[in-house]
């Protein structure tokens, strides 16, 4: 009985229709095509994460700056809110970080430049940030700076998405 039904199926005499399988296959192909990233958008435009380019303005030989720069790099790389870029693009935020020190305080200054393709609601394409602490507590500065930068970028991105 099983052999006869298999032979009938093989000879094309099956009572089952191929139509449901064809429709299912066509739907799967359409779903795959809709899921693939085809179109005229660049990979930078397809991403929902803000992109960030970090530049250090101070080339100081001070070992405290080296520690702060290492700490900042680690904090930037560990954040999942954005993607780090080496080269600036039209869709990337740019941060220029400077370092100043006196006998008593350490200061990190940052200039946050909005991407040229982002329509910032407040009109502030450049924002300046300054965090300072006593020299004994200077390793707290990278955490504070990254926190402020994250808030500023998220706020601007949300405002731009609402426009």
Secondary structure, DSSP 4 states (H G I P E B T S, - for coil): -HHHHHHHHHTT--SS-SHHHHHHHHHHHHHHHHHS--SS--HHHH--SEEEEEEE------HHHHHHHHHHHHHHHH-SSEEEESS--TTEEEEEEEEEE-SSEEEEEEEEE--TTS--TT--SEEEEEEEEEGGGGGGHHHHHHHHHHHHHHHHHHHHHH-
